[in-house]
């Protein structure tokens, strides 16, 4: 904002300076005759015999061709001596004698005029600063408020005085911030209500089916549908929640089984794939909710495309904790990997299970990795033949 102000100020200064230079250069003001010169012309023309007038032979002076021509034309000329004293000369009627009057002390009007010009332009520059300075402060207020709103702080509002040039814009901005705040609160309440009302009956139905002793195909199919519905609802709710605000992170050490087994168990009851775990860690320092959401989304993608097995690796490297999920599916083409991280983006494959998803999984993974200071990448599997999703959790201080 300060740079913009300086740019506008310098532009105005250059324009004013250029205009003043053009006027003084190409449209100079007509020469003004001083009082001394007018008086000298009167004395030399009307009273040539005045005792104050000196009579000197013209031959004793060398005035240059231009001044000589002015004298011969009957004009009164002014000449400065070595001490900057001013003398006025006129040629007598017989044209052989030079009539002179002086000396006069020449006023230093050049310096005075320069001082006046300096004061004028300085005053103009000060006036521009005084009148545009408040505008700079108001624009800076708008910038700070916009930055807070972009970080989901909708309570930040701008209050301009009634004398501000941007008061109407500030009032509109305040109304917008208040409307966004109210809308955000309503959406949060809606998400909380939907989360409870949807997930509670789904959890009850899933628990009831798991408690049934009879393990027939119909029960397994219904259980799959319920788990799939649970995954879809959680995916939608997570996406809606992340769109509203940044989640609060609680990073501390967790046991790997505490983080991994709930997600693995859920998918093992959903699909007949072999999910293998290769973990060489005794503790993982992460945010539990974010980690399990990341793992669930990546496993959901792997389940869609894997043929027989999925491999989960957890290892420690020099840059942090590395989570890798591989499958033996057809893999993801390189030119589609970036687009798949956009919301509601899907890819078609020859081999897919019944679970289709809505295309939000990888976009949620990308956003959660950004907020957890983790690095997410997609490439080809090294151990199996399908796709590989990698997340590098950078070191964080445990609570």
C-alpha positions as CSV (number, residue, x, y, z in Angstrom):
1,X,0.0,0.0,0.0
2,X,2.8,2.4,0.8
3,X,4.4,1.6,-2.5
4,X,1.2,2.5,-4.3
5,X,1.0,5.7,-2.4
6,X,4.6,6.6,-3.3
7,X,4.0,5.7,-7.0
8,X,0.9,8.0,-7.1
9,X,2.8,10.8,-5.3
10,X,5.8,10.6,-7.6
11,X,3.6,10.6,-10.6
12,X,1.8,13.7,-9.4
13,X,5.1,15.4,-8.6
14,X,6.6,14.6,-12.1
15,X,3.5,15.8,-13.8
16,X,3.5,19.1,-11.9
17,X,7.2,19.6,-12.4
18,X,7.0,18.9,-16.1
19,X,4.1,21.3,-16.5
20,X,6.0,24.1,-14.7
21,X,9.1,23.5,-16.8
22,X,7.1,23.6,-20.0
23,X,5.4,26.8,-19.0
24,X,8.6,28.6,-18.0
25,X,10.5,27.3,-21.1
26,X,8.1,27.8,-23.9
27,X,5.7,30.4,-22.5
28,X,8.0,32.8,-20.6
29,X,6.5,35.8,-18.9
30,X,7.1,39.1,-20.6
31,X,10.0,41.1,-19.2
32,X,9.0,43.6,-16.5
33,X,10.8,46.9,-16.3
34,X,11.9,47.9,-12.8
35,X,11.2,51.3,-11.3
36,X,14.9,52.3,-11.7
37,X,14.8,51.6,-15.4
38,X,11.6,53.6,-15.9
39,X,13.1,56.5,-14.0
40,X,16.3,56.4,-15.9
41,X,14.5,56.5,-19.2
42,X,12.6,59.5,-18.1
43,X,15.7,61.4,-16.9
44,X,17.8,60.5,-19.9
45,X,15.1,61.4,-22.4
46,X,13.6,64.5,-20.8
47,X,16.4,66.1,-18.9
48,X,19.7,65.4,-20.8
49,X,21.4,68.3,-19.1
50,X,20.7,67.1,-15.6
51,X,23.8,67.3,-13.4
52,X,23.3,63.7,-12.4
53,X,23.8,62.6,-16.0
54,X,27.4,61.9,-17.0
55,X,28.5,62.7,-20.6
56,X,31.1,60.4,-22.0
57,X,32.4,60.1,-25.5
58,X,31.0,57.0,-27.2
59,X,34.4,56.1,-28.5
60,X,35.5,55.5,-24.9
61,X,33.1,52.6,-24.5
62,X,33.0,49.2,-26.1
63,X,29.6,47.7,-25.5
64,X,29.4,45.0,-28.0
65,X,27.5,44.9,-31.3
66,X,24.1,44.1,-29.8
67,X,24.2,46.9,-27.2
68,X,25.7,49.2,-29.8
69,X,22.8,48.5,-32.1
70,X,20.3,49.2,-29.3
71,X,21.9,52.5,-28.6
72,X,21.9,53.5,-32.2
73,X,18.2,52.6,-32.3
74,X,17.6,55.2,-29.5
75,X,17.0,52.7,-26.7
76,X,18.1,52.9,-23.0
77,X,20.4,50.1,-22.1
78,X,21.4,48.7,-18.7
79,X,24.9,47.5,-17.9
80,X,26.3,45.9,-14.8
81,X,29.9,46.7,-13.6
82,X,32.3,44.4,-11.9
83,X,30.6,45.1,-8.5
84,X,27.1,44.2,-9.9
85,X,26.1,47.9,-9.9
86,X,23.6,48.9,-12.5
87,X,24.1,51.8,-15.0
88,X,21.7,53.1,-17.6
89,X,23.0,54.5,-20.9
90,X,21.5,56.4,-23.8
91,X,23.0,57.9,-26.9
92,X,22.8,61.7,-27.1
93,X,21.1,63.4,-30.0
94,X,24.4,64.2,-31.7
95,X,25.1,60.5,-31.6
96,X,28.7,60.9,-30.4
97,X,28.1,61.3,-26.7
98,X,26.9,58.6,-24.2
99,X,24.5,59.8,-21.5
100,X,24.9,57.7,-18.3
101,X,23.1,57.6,-15.0
102,X,23.9,55.4,-12.0
103,X,25.1,53.4,-10.2
104,X,22.1,51.6,-8.7
105,X,22.3,48.6,-6.5
106,X,20.7,45.7,-8.3
107,X,18.2,43.9,-6.1
108,X,18.8,40.2,-5.8
109,X,15.4,39.3,-7.2
110,X,16.7,36.1,-8.8
111,X,17.4,34.5,-5.5
112,X,14.1,35.8,-4.1
113,X,12.2,34.4,-7.0
114,X,13.9,31.0,-6.5
115,X,13.0,31.1,-2.8
116,X,9.4,31.9,-3.7
117,X,9.3,29.0,-6.2
118,X,10.8,26.6,-3.7
119,X,8.3,27.6,-1.0
120,X,5.4,27.3,-3.5
121,X,6.3,23.8,-4.6
122,X,7.1,22.7,-1.1
123,X,3.7,23.9,0.1
124,X,2.1,22.1,-2.8
125,X,3.9,18.9,-1.9
126,X,2.9,19.3,1.7
127,X,-0.8,19.9,0.7
128,X,-0.8,16.7,-1.4
129,X,0.6,14.7,1.6
130,X,-2.0,16.2,4.0
131,X,-4.9,15.5,1.7
132,X,-3.8,12.0,0.5
133,X,-2.3,10.7,3.8
134,X,-5.6,9.8,5.4
135,X,-6.5,8.0,2.1
136,X,-3.4,5.9,2.5
137,X,-4.4,5.0,6.1
138,X,-7.9,4.1,5.1
139,X,-6.7,1.9,2.3
140,X,-4.3,0.2,4.7
141,X,-7.2,-0.5,7.0
142,X,-9.1,-2.1,4.1
143,X,-6.1,-4.3,3.3
144,X,-5.7,-5.5,6.8
145,X,-9.4,-6.3,7.2
146,X,-9.3,-8.2,3.8
147,X,-6.4,-10.2,5.0
148,X,-8.2,-11.2,8.2
149,X,-11.4,-12.2,6.3
150,X,-9.3,-14.3,3.9
151,X,-8.1,-16.2,7.1
152,X,-11.8,-16.8,8.1
153,X,-11.8,-14.0,10.7
154,X,-15.2,-12.5,9.8
155,X,-15.4,-10.4,12.9
156,X,-12.8,-8.0,11.7
157,X,-14.5,-4.8,10.4
158,X,-13.5,-1.4,9.2
159,X,-14.7,1.7,11.0
160,X,-14.2,4.9,9.0
161,X,-15.1,8.4,10.3
162,X,-17.7,10.4,8.5
163,X,-15.0,12.6,7.0
164,X,-13.3,9.7,5.2
165,X,-13.4,9.6,1.5
166,X,-13.8,5.9,1.6
167,X,-16.7,5.8,4.2
168,X,-19.2,4.4,1.7
169,X,-16.8,1.7,0.7
170,X,-16.0,1.0,4.3
171,X,-19.6,0.7,5.3
172,X,-20.2,-1.8,2.4
173,X,-17.2,-3.7,3.5
174,X,-18.5,-3.9,7.1
175,X,-21.8,-5.1,6.0
176,X,-20.1,-7.8,3.9
177,X,-18.0,-9.0,6.8
178,X,-21.0,-9.1,9.1
179,X,-23.0,-11.1,6.5
180,X,-20.1,-13.6,6.0
181,X,-19.8,-14.0,9.8
182,X,-23.5,-14.8,10.1
183,X,-23.4,-17.1,7.1
184,X,-20.3,-18.9,8.5
185,X,-22.0,-19.4,11.9
186,X,-25.1,-20.8,10.2
187,X,-23.1,-23.2,8.1
188,X,-21.1,-24.4,11.1
189,X,-24.3,-25.1,13.0
190,X,-25.7,-26.9,10.0
191,X,-22.6,-29.0,9.6
192,X,-22.6,-30.0,13.3
193,X,-26.3,-30.9,13.2
194,X,-25.9,-32.9,10.0
195,X,-22.9,-34.7,11.3
196,X,-24.7,-35.8,14.4
197,X,-28.0,-36.6,12.7
198,X,-26.4,-38.6,9.9
199,X,-23.6,-40.4,11.5
200,X,-25.4,-41.5,14.6
201,X,-28.1,-43.8,12.9
202,X,-25.4,-45.0,10.5
203,X,-23.2,-46.1,13.4
204,X,-26.2,-47.8,15.1
205,X,-27.1,-49.7,12.0
206,X,-23.5,-50.8,11.4
207,X,-23.1,-51.9,15.0
208,X,-26.3,-53.9,14.8
209,X,-25.2,-55.7,11.6
210,X,-21.8,-56.5,13.1
211,X,-23.5,-58.0,16.1
212,X,-25.5,-60.4,14.0
213,X,-24.0,-63.9,14.2
214,X,-25.2,-65.1,10.8
215,X,-22.5,-64.2,8.3
216,X,-24.3,-64.5,5.0
217,X,-23.8,-62.6,1.8
218,X,-26.8,-60.4,2.3
219,X,-25.6,-59.2,5.7
220,X,-22.2,-58.5,4.2
221,X,-23.7,-56.5,1.3
222,X,-25.8,-54.4,3.6
223,X,-22.8,-53.7,5.8
224,X,-20.8,-52.7,2.8
225,X,-23.5,-50.2,1.8
226,X,-23.6,-48.7,5.3
227,X,-19.8,-48.3,5.5
228,X,-19.8,-46.8,2.0
229,X,-22.6,-44.3,3.1
230,X,-20.6,-43.5,6.2
231,X,-17.5,-42.8,4.2
232,X,-19.4,-40.5,1.8
233,X,-21.1,-38.6,4.6
234,X,-17.7,-38.1,6.4
235,X,-16.1,-37.0,3.2
236,X,-18.7,-34.4,2.5
237,X,-18.8,-33.1,6.1
238,X,-15.0,-33.0,6.2
239,X,-14.8,-31.0,2.9
240,X,-17.5,-28.6,4.1
241,X,-15.7,-28.1,7.5
242,X,-12.3,-27.5,5.8
243,X,-13.9,-24.9,3.5
244,X,-15.1,-23.0,6.5
245,X,-12.0,-22.6,8.6
246,X,-8.6,-24.1,9.5
247,X,-8.9,-27.0,12.0
248,X,-7.4,-26.8,15.4
249,X,-4.4,-29.2,15.5
250,X,-3.3,-31.1,18.6
251,X,0.1,-32.6,17.8
252,X,1.5,-35.2,20.2
253,X,3.0,-38.7,20.3
254,X,0.6,-41.6,19.5
255,X,1.0,-45.4,19.3
256,X,0.9,-46.5,15.7
257,X,-1.8,-49.2,16.4
258,X,-4.0,-46.5,18.0
259,X,-3.9,-44.5,14.7
260,X,-3.9,-47.3,12.1
261,X,-6.0,-50.1,13.3
262,X,-9.4,-48.4,13.4
263,X,-9.1,-47.4,9.7
264,X,-7.7,-50.8,8.7
265,X,-10.5,-52.6,10.5
266,X,-13.2,-50.5,8.8
267,X,-11.9,-51.3,5.3
268,X,-11.2,-55.0,6.1
269,X,-14.9,-55.4,7.0
270,X,-15.8,-53.5,3.8
271,X,-13.7,-55.3,1.2
272,X,-12.0,-58.7,0.8
273,X,-8.6,-57.1,0.0
274,X,-5.5,-58.0,1.9
275,X,-4.3,-54.9,3.7
276,X,-0.7,-55.3,5.0
277,X,1.0,-53.1,7.5
278,X,4.7,-52.4,7.6
279,X,5.5,-50.2,10.5
280,X,8.9,-49.7,12.1
281,X,7.9,-46.9,14.5
282,X,7.0,-47.1,18.2
283,X,5.4,-43.6,18.3
284,X,4.1,-41.1,15.8
285,X,4.0,-37.4,16.5
286,X,1.0,-36.1,14.6
287,X,-2.5,-34.6,15.0
288,X,-4.7,-37.7,15.5
289,X,-7.8,-36.5,13.7
290,X,-6.0,-35.2,10.7
291,X,-3.8,-38.3,10.4
292,X,-6.8,-40.7,10.5
293,X,-8.7,-38.6,8.0
294,X,-5.7,-38.7,5.7
295,X,-5.3,-42.4,6.1
296,X,-9.0,-43.1,5.5
297,X,-9.1,-41.0,2.3
298,X,-6.0,-42.6,0.9
299,X,-7.2,-46.1,1.8
300,X,-10.6,-45.3,0.2
301,X,-8.8,-44.5,-3.0
302,X,-6.6,-47.6,-2.8
303,X,-9.7,-49.9,-2.2
304,X,-11.3,-48.5,-5.3
305,X,-8.5,-49.6,-7.6
306,X,-6.6,-52.4,-5.9
307,X,-6.9,-55.9,-7.3
308,X,-5.8,-58.1,-4.4
309,X,-3.7,-56.2,-1.8
310,X,-2.8,-52.9,-0.3
311,X,0.4,-52.1,1.5
312,X,0.8,-49.4,4.3
313,X,4.3,-48.4,5.3
314,X,5.3,-46.1,8.1
315,X,9.0,-45.2,8.5
316,X,11.3,-42.6,9.9
317,X,13.5,-40.6,7.5
318,X,15.9,-37.7,8.0
319,X,13.1,-35.2,7.0
320,X,10.4,-36.6,9.2
321,X,7.8,-39.4,9.3
322,X,6.9,-41.0,6.0
323,X,3.5,-42.6,5.4
324,X,3.2,-44.6,2.1
325,X,0.1,-46.4,0.8
326,X,0.6,-48.7,-2.3
327,X,-1.9,-50.9,-4.2
328,X,-1.6,-53.4,-7.0
329,X,-4.2,-51.7,-9.3
330,X,-3.6,-50.1,-12.7
331,X,-2.0,-47.0,-11.2
332,X,-2.8,-43.3,-12.0
333,X,-1.5,-41.7,-15.3
334,X,1.1,-39.0,-14.7
335,X,-0.9,-36.4,-16.6
336,X,-3.9,-36.9,-14.4
337,X,-2.2,-36.7,-11.0
338,X,-2.4,-32.9,-10.6
339,X,-6.1,-32.7,-11.7
340,X,-7.1,-35.5,-9.3
341,X,-6.2,-33.2,-6.4
342,X,-9.0,-30.8,-7.4
343,X,-12.5,-31.1,-5.8
344,X,-15.0,-33.5,-7.5
345,X,-12.3,-34.8,-9.8
346,X,-12.4,-38.5,-10.8
347,X,-10.5,-40.9,-13.0
348,X,-11.9,-43.9,-14.9
349,X,-10.2,-47.2,-14.7
350,X,-10.7,-50.7,-16.2
351,X,-10.7,-52.2,-12.7
352,X,-12.9,-50.6,-10.1
353,X,-15.0,-51.9,-7.2
354,X,-18.5,-50.8,-6.5
355,X,-17.4,-47.9,-4.3
356,X,-17.1,-44.9,-6.7
357,X,-16.7,-41.9,-4.3
358,X,-17.4,-38.3,-5.2
359,X,-13.9,-37.0,-6.0
360,X,-13.2,-35.2,-2.8
361,X,-10.7,-37.6,-1.2
362,X,-7.4,-36.2,-2.7
363,X,-8.5,-32.6,-2.4
364,X,-9.1,-33.1,1.3
365,X,-5.7,-34.8,1.6
366,X,-4.0,-31.9,-0.1
367,X,-5.6,-29.3,2.1
368,X,-4.9,-31.3,5.3
369,X,-1.3,-31.7,4.3
370,X,-1.0,-28.0,3.8
371,X,-2.3,-27.2,7.3
372,X,-0.2,-30.0,8.9
373,X,3.0,-28.8,7.2
374,X,3.2,-32.1,5.4
375,X,4.3,-32.9,1.8
376,X,1.9,-35.0,-0.4
377,X,2.8,-36.7,-3.6
378,X,1.4,-39.3,-6.1
379,X,3.6,-41.6,-8.2
380,X,4.0,-45.3,-9.2
381,X,4.3,-48.0,-6.6
382,X,7.8,-49.4,-5.9
383,X,6.8,-52.7,-4.2
384,X,3.4,-53.3,-5.9
385,X,2.4,-52.5,-9.5
386,X,-0.2,-49.8,-8.9
387,X,-0.3,-46.3,-7.5
388,X,1.6,-44.9,-4.5
389,X,0.5,-42.1,-2.3
390,X,3.2,-40.6,0.0
391,X,2.9,-38.1,2.9
392,X,5.9,-36.7,4.6
393,X,5.1,-35.3,8.1
394,X,7.8,-32.8,9.0
395,X,9.0,-32.8,12.6
396,X,6.8,-31.0,15.2
397,X,7.3,-30.4,18.9
398,X,5.1,-32.8,20.9
399,X,2.8,-31.3,23.6
